[in-house]
C-alpha cells in the first residue's frame, strides 16, 4: 500500500495491537478486482464493531486502493482462533502480519 495521509487521532483511539492481511492481493495474486483485506486487533474497546471499523477507514483515508477493514478486540479474535474455518484461524494460517506481533 502507498503511504497515506492517515489520521493519527483515529489510530490512537484504536490502540492497535496488530494488523494482518489475508487477501489475494497480499499474496501477490493481484488482479483488477482484488482488494486488501485487513484485520486490525485492538486490546479492548467500548465502541461497537462498526464504529471501530469506521475509525480504521478514517485512519487510512488517502490510501487509494480497494480495502476491507475489520477491527476486532483481542478477546473477539481469540474466542474464534481455535475454529478451523473462522476468519482468525485463516489469518493465523495464511495471513501476513503487517504491524505488531
N, C-alpha and C positions, 0 to 999 in steps of 0.2 A: 504494500500500500504506500501511496505517496505521503509525504509529510503533510500534515494538516494543520489548520488553524483551530486547534481544539480549545474547548473552554475548560481551563484548569479548574474553575469552580465546580463544574459538573463532575469532573473526575474526583476532586477532593470530597465531594458529597458522597461519592460511592465507596471510597476507601478500598480500591481494587486490590485483591489478594493475587489473582491470576487471571490471565486471558489466554484462551486457546482457540484455535481454528480447526475445523474438521470438514473442510469443503473441498470439492474437486479443484477449485482454483488454487487452494493452498497446496494441494498435492501435485501441482504443475499440470493438471489435466484441464488446462484452460480452454474454454470455448466462449463463443459470443454471448451465450445465455447464462454463464456461470457467475455466481456471486461469492462473496466471502461470508461464511457462517461463523460468527464469533460467540463464544461462551465466556462471559465475564463472571468471575466468582468474587463475591464480597463477604466480609466476615458476618454480617448480620444487618438487618435493616427493618425499620418500622414502616417503610414505604411499600405499597403494593407492587407486585412484579411489573405491571405495565408502566408504573411511574419510574422505576429503576431503568427499564428499557429506554424510556424517553430521555432520561439523563444521559445514558450512554450514546444515543443517537445525537444528542446535542453536543456532547463532548467530541464527537467525530464529524461535526459539521465542517464541511470544506473538503472532506475526503471524497473525491469524485469517482468512486467505484460502487457498484451494487453491493449491498451488505445487509445481512440479517443479524441482529444482535439480541441475545438473551442475557439478562443479568439475574443470576440466582444467588442466594445466600449459600455459604458453605454447608449449612445444615440441609438445605434443599438438595444440593448436589450430592452430598454424602449419603443421604437417605436412599438414593436411587443408583448409586455406583455399583452395587452388587447385582443389579438386574441386568442380565446379559444384553437384552435388546433396548435398554434405556439410552437416552442421549448421553448421560455422564459416562456410562460404560463404553460407549462408542468413542467418545472423546478420549478416554484414557487409553483405549486400544489403538486408535487410528489418528488421533489429533496431534496437533503440533502446538506446543506451548510457546507463546509469543511474548508473555510477560509474567513475571513472578515465578512461583515454584510450589 
